[in-house]
Amino acid sequence: MAALKDIKRKIIAVSKTKQITRAMNMVAASKFKAAQMRMENFRPYASKFMDVLNSLALRVSPETHPLLAVREPKKIRVICMTSDRGLCGGFNTNLIKATERFMAAKIREGKEVTLIPVGRKGRDFFRKKASILNERTDVFGKFDISLAVQIAKDIIPPFIREEYDELYLVYNEFRNISVQRPAIVRLFPLPSIGQDEEVDPEKRVDYIYEPSDEILLEQLLPMYVRVLIFRALVETSAGENGARMAAMDNATRNCEEMIGSLSLKYNKARQAAITAELMDIVGGTEALAKG
């Protein structure tokens, strides 16, 4: 009977876990829908903004603005975006591993690497493994463009002051719920601005800008950085909630399978106990009949 009670207790515990995972799946699905809508609405704006700025920057030299300046990379900073909470499968693990491999490769090249973590999971992992600067945690629950502005304020002035030479961004590039891929892009010096060698200079359309190109770049380049950062934030947020929804769905199915397995085990143990009791009764009856 003790074994039956233990199995019954496990079934009840797994059933309660199933209720929790199902509720978390529903919450994640609701958050994912909102995050996906925001991401899909922002993608066309970010894409068009980059096209316009690239068209403008193709007509100026890299010396026009400090954010376009290319220096020998000795000091590198890396922004790693992870979630603040767990229970989202391998989402954070993939981002952390990609960041760790990238940083290790740069260190082997003799570069000095500093990490800027955005998200609690990345901060906690690298806390004792890397030099951390300007960490930001508990930000993915609710955020807007102001978060990208704050991050941009932390990275633009030090680059202009030549405190570091290159900046890379590691974030989740959202494809669909089941596909979560880390992406690594270079922010500083801005990689695609003014460096499109595939376009024939004679075939470029010449636009007339007012005010001058230099003044426009002074205003638009920092905005360009904020757009890239905010796009990474919304992509990572959508990926986190999609991964959590899939993880909780898998956990719910695993609970159902475990409940079925435990129920079968319980029924077999109960049947064995009943059979043993019947054998005892039959044995006792035969013993009385012989007496």
Order of alpha helices (4+ residues) and beta strands (2+ residues): alpha-beta-alpha-beta-alpha-alpha-beta-beta-alpha
